[in-house]
Every structure is written in structure tokens, then in C-alpha cells.
């Protein structure tokens, strides 16, 4: 979703259901199933008011960038995961090869401006489930560290916390809208835990574990935290005492 709420990023979830089922909607229309890198599919921008859509970057364009880097590239069909939009930039992972071992996996980050210019391939892969910070900065993972990556400079410029605070920096993350608080959700055993971190004073608190059950593979319960608009609660999912999947709220009480 755009920062001002005016538009959102759209993907072909029928294509995702075919190429990476855990991220797709089975039975959804897939109009490009016979093309591994179509010109009429990719990441779209959809206007919330008019419902008009425009193709921001096509799979054909992404493939051209990938082949410029590796002319011998072969794959079974590109798809997009983790589309993220800050105030004027969009960051995505272009992927392929998740359906077997016939081809080597592709997992390459790209960025592009919301007006469609400056499509850029990034050689540094920051891993995990990235989140935009301020300006051109992304929060992601490199090794065991929760790092800050500058999309414009294409380099890592710092980090948040340490491995004690974030045991798995590749986990799902979410930044408080004012940029002062950050939450990392990660799996330990059969429970999801959440580290809530103050960027200002570098303190943190860790939640109790929330049971995720035995779900795994294409049906699973990832940590996936998200802040509310008042920035005092975090919405997550898990298994309740009856054994059913439910949504839970974590209350965040901040000291002045």
C-alpha cells in the first residue's frame, strides 16, 4: 500500500499459486501461465479510487536485467514476492525455481520508483522479510545481523540491535510508522516470539511465545507482525486454546 493510502501494489496470485503455492490463491485467474517472462504481467499499481491499474514492471523487463547479469540464465517462470512501497520507491524479490530442482533458484532484489523509472537490480541480497525505514533505507538481514541497507547507494550502512535481541533477523518485521519502534517476529520451536525494540534508546522487550501449531510447508503460520494506526498494539496470528487459528493483539506500553 502507498504511504498515503491512495494506491496499492497488485500481483497475479494465480501465477503465484502455480509457481509458489504458499504465496498464491488456488483457482485465481492466471492469464500468463504459458509464458515464463510475460510482457503483460509483473507488479501493478492499482488506484484505490478509480480502480485503474498500470503495469509498473513486467516479468520481461526483470528477465532482461537478469540476463544482462547472466546471459546463460534459464528458469521455469519468474514470480514476485515481498513487494514493498515507501513514499516513492518500490522494492521486490524476483524469484523462480521454487517448484523443484530442474533449475537453479533465482532470488534477486529489484527496486523501482513509483512512476516506473529507475528499475534497478541489486547484487546485495539482504534476505528475510525486508521493511522500509526512512528515505531510501531498508531493514533486512545479512548473516546474523538486522541491518540497514541503502537502496540508492546499494550498500549496507548500519544495523539494529544484536543477535541477542534478534535471534533470527530473517523473521517477519514491522516498523512503527514514526520510525522509533521496531518489531521482529521469529520462530523458536513451535512458537512465534516478538522482540519489540526502541530505536531511540536501544532497549527491547520480548513477548511470550505464541503457539503456531504444527503447520508447515505451504500451509503455515508465520509471525507476520503489523502495527495498528495508534501504534500501541501489534496484530499477529497463532493457535488459541481450542486449537483453532486466530488473530491476537499484543499491547505495547511505552514509557515517556
ZADO-1210 file (C-alpha; in nm, 4 decimals, padded with zeros to 6 digits):
<atoms>
<atom x="00.0000" y="00.0000" z="00.0000" code="UNK" pos="1"/>
<atom x="00.1207" y="00.3550" z="-00.0767" code="UNK" pos="2"/>
<atom x="00.2101" y="00.5621" z="00.2298" code="UNK" pos="3"/>
<atom x="-00.0834" y="00.7990" z="00.1609" code="UNK" pos="4"/>
<atom x="-00.3305" y="00.5117" z="00.1097" code="UNK" pos="5"/>
<atom x="-00.4120" y="00.6166" z="-00.2473" code="UNK" pos="6"/>
<atom x="-00.2988" y="00.3010" z="-00.4279" code="UNK" pos="7"/>
<atom x="-00.1640" y="-00.0469" z="-00.3766" code="UNK" pos="8"/>
<atom x="00.0635" y="-00.2961" z="-00.5476" code="UNK" pos="9"/>
<atom x="-00.1035" y="-00.5838" z="-00.7310" code="UNK" pos="10"/>
<atom x="00.0346" y="-00.9252" z="-00.8288" code="UNK" pos="11"/>
<atom x="-00.1033" y="-01.2178" z="-01.0288" code="UNK" pos="12"/>
<atom x="-00.1915" y="-01.4537" z="-00.7417" code="UNK" pos="13"/>
<atom x="-00.2929" y="-01.7252" z="-00.9860" code="UNK" pos="14"/>
<atom x="00.0658" y="-01.7253" z="-01.1128" code="UNK" pos="15"/>
<atom x="00.1922" y="-01.7392" z="-00.7559" code="UNK" pos="16"/>
<atom x="-00.0384" y="-02.0341" z="-00.6759" code="UNK" pos="17"/>
<atom x="00.1261" y="-02.2222" z="-00.9609" code="UNK" pos="18"/>
<atom x="00.4880" y="-02.1219" z="-00.9031" code="UNK" pos="19"/>
<atom x="00.4943" y="-02.0853" z="-00.5222" code="UNK" pos="20"/>
<atom x="00.1679" y="-02.2135" z="-00.3712" code="UNK" pos="21"/>
<atom x="00.2277" y="-02.0764" z="-00.0197" code="UNK" pos="22"/>
<atom x="00.2023" y="-01.7195" z="-00.1560" code="UNK" pos="23"/>
<atom x="-00.0798" y="-01.7673" z="-00.4095" code="UNK" pos="24"/>
<atom x="-00.4575" y="-01.8142" z="-00.4284" code="UNK" pos="25"/>
<atom x="-00.5529" y="-02.1529" z="-00.5792" code="UNK" pos="26"/>
<atom x="-00.8157" y="-02.1122" z="-00.8518" code="UNK" pos="27"/>
<atom x="-00.7325" y="-01.7458" z="-00.9192" code="UNK" pos="28"/>
<atom x="-00.7062" y="-01.6398" z="-01.2834" code="UNK" pos="29"/>
<atom x="-00.3582" y="-01.6915" z="-01.4276" code="UNK" pos="30"/>
<atom x="-00.3537" y="-01.5264" z="-01.7710" code="UNK" pos="31"/>
<atom x="00.0217" y="-01.5798" z="-01.8263" code="UNK" pos="32"/>
<atom x="00.0628" y="-01.9476" z="-01.7380" code="UNK" pos="33"/>
<atom x="00.2217" y="-02.0300" z="-02.0760" code="UNK" pos="34"/>
<atom x="00.4896" y="-01.7591" z="-02.0559" code="UNK" pos="35"/>
<atom x="00.7909" y="-01.7757" z="-01.8251" code="UNK" pos="36"/>
<atom x="00.8585" y="-01.3995" z="-01.8519" code="UNK" pos="37"/>
<atom x="00.5481" y="-01.2230" z="-01.9915" code="UNK" pos="38"/>
<atom x="00.5335" y="-00.8620" z="-02.1029" code="UNK" pos="39"/>
<atom x="00.1766" y="-00.8168" z="-01.9723" code="UNK" pos="40"/>
<atom x="00.2313" y="-00.9369" z="-01.6170" code="UNK" pos="41"/>
<atom x="00.4519" y="-00.8376" z="-01.3241" code="UNK" pos="42"/>
<atom x="00.3889" y="-00.5844" z="-01.0484" code="UNK" pos="43"/>
<atom x="00.0979" y="-00.3428" z="-01.0981" code="UNK" pos="44"/>
<atom x="-00.0087" y="-00.0188" z="-00.9311" code="UNK" pos="45"/>
<atom x="-00.3833" y="-00.0026" z="-00.8666" code="UNK" pos="46"/>
<atom x="-00.5526" y="00.3313" z="-00.7930" code="UNK" pos="47"/>
<atom x="-00.7793" y="00.2861" z="-00.4913" code="UNK" pos="48"/>
<atom x="-01.0344" y="00.5462" z="-00.6040" code="UNK" pos="49"/>
<atom x="-01.0614" y="00.4801" z="-00.9785" code="UNK" pos="50"/>
<atom x="-00.9567" y="00.1106" z="-00.9651" code="UNK" pos="51"/>
<atom x="-00.7456" y="00.1711" z="-01.2720" code="UNK" pos="52"/>
<atom x="-00.4246" y="-00.0313" z="-01.2911" code="UNK" pos="53"/>
<atom x="-00.0965" y="00.0152" z="-01.4708" code="UNK" pos="54"/>
<atom x="00.1908" y="-00.2267" z="-01.5116" code="UNK" pos="55"/>
<atom x="00.4876" y="-00.0867" z="-01.3220" code="UNK" pos="56"/>
<atom x="00.7467" y="-00.3504" z="-01.4148" code="UNK" pos="57"/>
<atom x="00.6939" y="-00.6624" z="-01.6244" code="UNK" pos="58"/>
<atom x="00.8495" y="-01.0046" z="-01.5868" code="UNK" pos="59"/>
<atom x="01.0018" y="-00.9496" z="-01.9312" code="UNK" pos="60"/>
<atom x="01.1831" y="-00.6385" z="-01.8022" code="UNK" pos="61"/>
<atom x="01.3056" y="-00.8254" z="-01.4944" code="UNK" pos="62"/>
<atom x="01.4310" y="-01.1119" z="-01.7088" code="UNK" pos="63"/>
<atom x="01.6203" y="-00.8687" z="-01.9333" code="UNK" pos="64"/>
<atom x="01.8020" y="-00.7300" z="-01.6287" code="UNK" pos="65"/>
<atom x="01.8772" y="-01.0803" z="-01.5010" code="UNK" pos="66"/>
<atom x="02.0094" y="-01.1955" z="-01.8385" code="UNK" pos="67"/>
<atom x="02.2309" y="-00.8884" z="-01.8677" code="UNK" pos="68"/>
<atom x="02.3953" y="-01.0121" z="-01.5494" code="UNK" pos="69"/>
<atom x="02.3858" y="-01.3809" z="-01.6518" code="UNK" pos="70"/>
<atom x="02.3343" y="-01.4471" z="-02.0273" code="UNK" pos="71"/>
<atom x="02.3074" y="-01.8249" z="-01.9637" code="UNK" pos="72"/>
<atom x="02.0128" y="-01.7841" z="-01.7272" code="UNK" pos="73"/>
<atom x="01.7401" y="-02.0495" z="-01.7526" code="UNK" pos="74"/>
<atom x="01.4291" y="-02.0794" z="-01.5359" code="UNK" pos="75"/>
<atom x="01.0787" y="-02.2247" z="-01.5183" code="UNK" pos="76"/>
<atom x="00.8914" y="-01.8966" z="-01.4726" code="UNK" pos="77"/>
<atom x="00.9500" y="-01.5738" z="-01.2808" code="UNK" pos="78"/>
<atom x="00.7273" y="-01.4626" z="-00.9945" code="UNK" pos="79"/>
<atom x="00.7390" y="-01.1751" z="-00.7454" code="UNK" pos="80"/>
<atom x="00.7337" y="-01.1866" z="-00.3644" code="UNK" pos="81"/>
<atom x="00.7657" y="-00.9239" z="-00.0910" code="UNK" pos="82"/>
<atom x="00.6503" y="-00.6132" z="-00.2773" code="UNK" pos="83"/>
<atom x="00.7186" y="-00.3109" z="-00.0540" code="UNK" pos="84"/>
<atom x="00.6295" y="00.0549" z="-00.1135" code="UNK" pos="85"/>
<atom x="00.7680" y="00.3542" z="00.0714" code="UNK" pos="86"/>
<atom x="00.6897" y="00.7137" z="-00.0250" code="UNK" pos="87"/>
<atom x="00.8410" y="00.6960" z="-00.3724" code="UNK" pos="88"/>
<atom x="01.0256" y="00.3671" z="-00.4155" code="UNK" pos="89"/>
<atom x="00.9197" y="00.0054" z="-00.4538" code="UNK" pos="90"/>
<atom x="01.1289" y="-00.2986" z="-00.3632" code="UNK" pos="91"/>
<atom x="01.0570" y="-00.6569" z="-00.4732" code="UNK" pos="92"/>
<atom x="01.2145" y="-01.0017" z="-00.4924" code="UNK" pos="93"/>
<atom x="01.2120" y="-01.1585" z="-00.8397" code="UNK" pos="94"/>
<atom x="01.2131" y="-01.5361" z="-00.7986" code="UNK" pos="95"/>
<atom x="01.1983" y="-01.8648" z="-00.9864" code="UNK" pos="96"/>
<atom x="01.2760" y="-02.2305" z="-00.9280" code="UNK" pos="97"/>
<atom x="01.0661" y="-02.2948" z="-00.6167" code="UNK" pos="98"/>
<atom x="00.8808" y="-02.5926" z="-00.7682" code="UNK" pos="99"/>
<atom x="01.1651" y="-02.8443" z="-00.7892" code="UNK" pos="100"/>
<atom x="01.5276" y="-02.8949" z="-00.8809" code="UNK" pos="101"/>
<atom x="01.5076" y="-02.8640" z="-01.2612" code="UNK" pos="102"/>
<atom x="01.6566" y="-02.5146" z="-01.2451" code="UNK" pos="103"/>
<atom x="01.8706" y="-02.3237" z="-01.0001" code="UNK" pos="104"/>
<atom x="01.6683" y="-02.0938" z="-00.7761" code="UNK" pos="105"/>
<atom x="01.6531" y="-01.7254" z="-00.8615" code="UNK" pos="106"/>
<atom x="01.6073" y="-01.4830" z="-00.5715" code="UNK" pos="107"/>
<atom x="01.7131" y="-01.1334" z="-00.6774" code="UNK" pos="108"/>
<atom x="01.6082" y="-00.7945" z="-00.5319" code="UNK" pos="109"/>
<atom x="01.4941" y="-00.5092" z="-00.7548" code="UNK" pos="110"/>
<atom x="01.3901" y="-00.1524" z="-00.6831" code="UNK" pos="111"/>
<atom x="01.1931" y="00.0906" z="-00.8974" code="UNK" pos="112"/>
<atom x="01.0401" y="00.4352" z="-00.8492" code="UNK" pos="113"/>
<atom x="00.6622" y="00.4558" z="-00.8297" code="UNK" pos="114"/>
<atom x="00.6495" y="00.6447" z="-01.1598" code="UNK" pos="115"/>
<atom x="00.8157" y="00.3493" z="-01.3351" code="UNK" pos="116"/>
<atom x="01.1675" y="00.4872" z="-01.3760" code="UNK" pos="117"/>
<atom x="01.4984" y="00.3585" z="-01.2388" code="UNK" pos="118"/>
<atom x="01.4335" y="-00.0165" z="-01.2460" code="UNK" pos="119"/>
<atom x="01.7462" y="-00.1477" z="-01.0780" code="UNK" pos="120"/>
<atom x="01.8830" y="-00.4934" z="-00.9933" code="UNK" pos="121"/>
<atom x="02.0584" y="-00.5237" z="-00.6562" code="UNK" pos="122"/>
<atom x="02.3542" y="-00.7600" z="-00.6196" code="UNK" pos="123"/>
<atom x="02.3401" y="-00.7377" z="-00.2394" code="UNK" pos="124"/>
<atom x="02.0640" y="-00.9650" z="-00.1097" code="UNK" pos="125"/>
<atom x="01.9570" y="-00.8555" z="00.2376" code="UNK" pos="126"/>
<atom x="01.7403" y="-01.1604" z="00.2944" code="UNK" pos="127"/>
<atom x="01.4441" y="-01.2256" z="00.5170" code="UNK" pos="128"/>
<atom x="01.1291" y="-01.0160" z="00.5027" code="UNK" pos="129"/>
<atom x="01.2525" y="-00.6571" z="00.4496" code="UNK" pos="130"/>
<atom x="01.0759" y="-00.3424" z="00.5690" code="UNK" pos="131"/>
<atom x="01.1202" y="00.0169" z="00.4576" code="UNK" pos="132"/>
<atom x="01.2745" y="00.2599" z="00.7050" code="UNK" pos="133"/>
<atom x="01.3116" y="00.6324" z="00.6352" code="UNK" pos="134"/>
<atom x="01.4042" y="00.7626" z="00.2906" code="UNK" pos="135"/>
<atom x="01.5995" y="00.5104" z="00.0859" code="UNK" pos="136"/>
<atom x="01.6757" y="00.2762" z="00.3785" code="UNK" pos="137"/>
<atom x="01.5519" y="-00.0809" z="00.4118" code="UNK" pos="138"/>
<atom x="01.5690" y="-00.3001" z="00.7207" code="UNK" pos="139"/>
<atom x="01.6661" y="-00.6594" z="00.6480" code="UNK" pos="140"/>
<atom x="01.9120" y="-00.9370" z="00.7282" code="UNK" pos="141"/>
<atom x="02.2741" y="-01.0043" z="00.6494" code="UNK" pos="142"/>
<atom x="02.4159" y="-01.3084" z="00.8265" code="UNK" pos="143"/>
<atom x="02.3070" y="-01.2914" z="01.1912" code="UNK" pos="144"/>
<atom x="02.2521" y="-00.9155" z="01.1916" code="UNK" pos="145"/>
<atom x="01.9432" y="-00.6964" z="01.1453" code="UNK" pos="146"/>
<atom x="02.0892" y="-00.4460" z="00.9022" code="UNK" pos="147"/>
<atom x="02.0101" y="-00.1149" z="00.7343" code="UNK" pos="148"/>
<atom x="02.0549" y="-00.1173" z="00.3561" code="UNK" pos="149"/>
<atom x="02.0611" y="00.1979" z="00.1431" code="UNK" pos="150"/>
<atom x="01.8714" y="00.1221" z="-00.1801" code="UNK" pos="151"/>
<atom x="02.0129" y="00.4241" z="-00.3630" code="UNK" pos="152"/>
<atom x="02.3755" y="00.3688" z="-00.2592" code="UNK" pos="153"/>
<atom x="02.3335" y="-00.0118" z="-00.2866" code="UNK" pos="154"/>
<atom x="02.5241" y="-00.0806" z="00.0325" code="UNK" pos="155"/>
<atom x="02.4747" y="-00.1746" z="00.3984" code="UNK" pos="156"/>
<atom x="02.5181" y="00.1311" z="00.6188" code="UNK" pos="157"/>
<atom x="02.4386" y="00.0058" z="00.9713" code="UNK" pos="158"/>
<atom x="02.2432" y="-00.2356" z="01.1890" code="UNK" pos="159"/>
<atom x="01.9744" y="-00.2533" z="01.4580" code="UNK" pos="160"/>
<atom x="02.0334" y="-00.4308" z="01.7883" code="UNK" pos="161"/>
<atom x="02.2323" y="-00.7532" z="01.8013" code="UNK" pos="162"/>
<atom x="02.1774" y="-01.1318" z="01.7751" code="UNK" pos="163"/>
<atom x="02.0702" y="-01.1474" z="02.1417" code="UNK" pos="164"/>
<atom x="01.7819" y="-00.9092" z="02.0698" code="UNK" pos="165"/>
<atom x="01.7028" y="-01.0547" z="01.7268" code="UNK" pos="166"/>
<atom x="01.7897" y="-01.4288" z="01.7312" code="UNK" pos="167"/>
<atom x="01.6524" y="-01.4635" z="01.3787" code="UNK" pos="168"/>
<atom x="01.6807" y="-01.1345" z="01.1863" code="UNK" pos="169"/>
<atom x="01.5379" y="-01.3104" z="00.8803" code="UNK" pos="170"/>
<atom x="01.1987" y="-01.3289" z="01.0517" code="UNK" pos="171"/>
<atom x="00.8956" y="-01.1114" z="00.9762" code="UNK" pos="172"/>
<atom x="00.9445" y="-00.7486" z="01.0789" code="UNK" pos="173"/>
<atom x="00.7474" y="-00.4254" z="01.1045" code="UNK" pos="174"/>
<atom x="00.8490" y="-00.0643" z="01.1679" code="UNK" pos="175"/>
<atom x="00.6364" y="00.1712" z="01.3774" code="UNK" pos="176"/>
<atom x="00.5099" y="00.4487" z="01.1428" code="UNK" pos="177"/>
<atom x="00.7045" y="00.7246" z="01.3194" code="UNK" pos="178"/>
<atom x="01.0247" y="00.5226" z="01.2804" code="UNK" pos="179"/>
<atom x="01.1004" y="00.4998" z="01.6534" code="UNK" pos="180"/>
<atom x="00.9914" y="00.1434" z="01.7301" code="UNK" pos="181"/>
<atom x="01.0534" y="-00.1840" z="01.5534" code="UNK" pos="182"/>
<atom x="00.9268" y="-00.5396" z="01.5985" code="UNK" pos="183"/>
<atom x="01.0876" y="-00.8640" z="01.4808" code="UNK" pos="184"/>
<atom x="00.8830" y="-01.1852" z="01.4857" code="UNK" pos="185"/>
<atom x="01.0663" y="-01.5171" z="01.4773" code="UNK" pos="186"/>
<atom x="01.0058" y="-01.8875" z="01.5232" code="UNK" pos="187"/>
<atom x="01.1544" y="-02.0890" z="01.8092" code="UNK" pos="188"/>
<atom x="01.0339" y="-02.4486" z="01.8279" code="UNK" pos="189"/>
<atom x="00.6586" y="-02.4433" z="01.7706" code="UNK" pos="190"/>
<atom x="00.6065" y="-02.0868" z="01.8986" code="UNK" pos="191"/>
<atom x="00.6439" y="-01.7398" z="01.7476" code="UNK" pos="192"/>
<atom x="00.8153" y="-01.4761" z="01.9616" code="UNK" pos="193"/>
<atom x="00.8305" y="-01.0991" z="01.9156" code="UNK" pos="194"/>
<atom x="01.1157" y="-00.8628" z="02.0045" code="UNK" pos="195"/>
<atom x="00.9952" y="-00.5016" z="02.0325" code="UNK" pos="196"/>
<atom x="01.2900" y="-00.2647" z="02.0016" code="UNK" pos="197"/>
<atom x="01.3243" y="00.1078" z="02.0732" code="UNK" pos="198"/>
<atom x="01.5395" y="00.2604" z="01.8010" code="UNK" pos="199"/>
<atom x="01.5801" y="00.5781" z="02.0074" code="UNK" pos="200"/>
<atom x="01.7235" y="00.4304" z="02.3294" code="UNK" pos="201"/>
<atom x="01.8136" y="00.0785" z="02.2041" code="UNK" pos="202"/>
<atom x="01.6137" y="-00.1070" z="02.4690" code="UNK" pos="203"/>
<atom x="01.3870" y="-00.4007" z="02.3915" code="UNK" pos="204"/>
<atom x="01.1300" y="-00.6384" z="02.5341" code="UNK" pos="205"/>
<atom x="01.0441" y="-00.9904" z="02.4183" code="UNK" pos="206"/>
<atom x="00.6927" y="-01.1343" z="02.4179" code="UNK" pos="207"/>
<atom x="00.5866" y="-01.4714" z="02.5464" code="UNK" pos="208"/>
<atom x="00.5778" y="-01.7441" z="02.2845" code="UNK" pos="209"/>
<atom x="00.2584" y="-01.7769" z="02.0818" code="UNK" pos="210"/>
<atom x="00.1780" y="-02.1299" z="01.9662" code="UNK" pos="211"/>
<atom x="00.1776" y="-02.1738" z="01.5881" code="UNK" pos="212"/>
<atom x="00.0878" y="-02.5425" z="01.5988" code="UNK" pos="213"/>
<atom x="00.2350" y="-02.7973" z="01.3595" code="UNK" pos="214"/>
<atom x="00.1564" y="-02.6022" z="01.0436" code="UNK" pos="215"/>
<atom x="00.4482" y="-02.6009" z="00.7992" code="UNK" pos="216"/>
<atom x="00.5277" y="-02.6025" z="00.4284" code="UNK" pos="217"/>
<atom x="00.2628" y="-02.4454" z="00.2067" code="UNK" pos="218"/>
<atom x="00.0192" y="-02.4059" z="00.4989" code="UNK" pos="219"/>
<atom x="00.1876" y="-02.2294" z="00.7869" code="UNK" pos="220"/>
<atom x="00.1576" y="-01.9518" z="01.0432" code="UNK" pos="221"/>
<atom x="00.4409" y="-01.7041" z="01.0038" code="UNK" pos="222"/>
<atom x="00.4988" y="-01.4391" z="01.2754" code="UNK" pos="223"/>
<atom x="00.3915" y="-01.1501" z="01.0425" code="UNK" pos="224"/>
<atom x="00.3505" y="-00.8653" z="01.2977" code="UNK" pos="225"/>
<atom x="00.1796" y="-00.5406" z="01.1980" code="UNK" pos="226"/>
<atom x="00.1259" y="-00.2201" z="01.3995" code="UNK" pos="227"/>
<atom x="-00.2146" y="-00.0563" z="01.4420" code="UNK" pos="228"/>
<atom x="-00.2680" y="00.3093" z="01.3470" code="UNK" pos="229"/>
<atom x="-00.2386" y="00.4249" z="01.7102" code="UNK" pos="230"/>
<atom x="00.0960" y="00.2471" z="01.7327" code="UNK" pos="231"/>
<atom x="00.0199" y="00.0816" z="02.0655" code="UNK" pos="232"/>
<atom x="-00.0800" y="-00.2677" z="01.9502" code="UNK" pos="233"/>
<atom x="00.0670" y="-00.5337" z="01.7231" code="UNK" pos="234"/>
<atom x="-00.1580" y="-00.7765" z="01.5343" code="UNK" pos="235"/>
<atom x="-00.0327" y="-01.1342" z="01.4903" code="UNK" pos="236"/>
<atom x="-00.1763" y="-01.4801" z="01.4260" code="UNK" pos="237"/>
<atom x="-00.1490" y="-01.8049" z="01.6210" code="UNK" pos="238"/>
<atom x="-00.3291" y="-02.1044" z="01.7703" code="UNK" pos="239"/>
<atom x="-00.5678" y="-02.0490" z="02.0633" code="UNK" pos="240"/>
<atom x="-00.6507" y="-02.2875" z="02.3499" code="UNK" pos="241"/>
<atom x="-00.9167" y="-02.4629" z="02.1405" code="UNK" pos="242"/>
<atom x="-00.6599" y="-02.5464" z="01.8706" code="UNK" pos="243"/>
<atom x="-00.8048" y="-02.3094" z="01.6082" code="UNK" pos="244"/>
<atom x="-00.6187" y="-02.0415" z="01.4162" code="UNK" pos="245"/>
<atom x="-00.6999" y="-01.6928" z="01.5448" code="UNK" pos="246"/>
<atom x="-00.5744" y="-01.3348" z="01.5431" code="UNK" pos="247"/>
<atom x="-00.4110" y="-01.1961" z="01.8573" code="UNK" pos="248"/>
<atom x="-00.3192" y="-00.8451" z="01.9757" code="UNK" pos="249"/>
<atom x="-00.0009" y="-00.7645" z="02.1642" code="UNK" pos="250"/>
<atom x="-00.0374" y="-00.4447" z="02.3709" code="UNK" pos="251"/>
<atom x="00.2717" y="-00.2237" z="02.3700" code="UNK" pos="252"/>
<atom x="00.3015" y="00.0084" z="02.6674" code="UNK" pos="253"/>
<atom x="00.5711" y="00.2706" z="02.6062" code="UNK" pos="254"/>
<atom x="00.7466" y="00.4802" z="02.8667" code="UNK" pos="255"/>
<atom x="00.7810" y="00.8524" z="02.8009" code="UNK" pos="256"/>
</atoms>
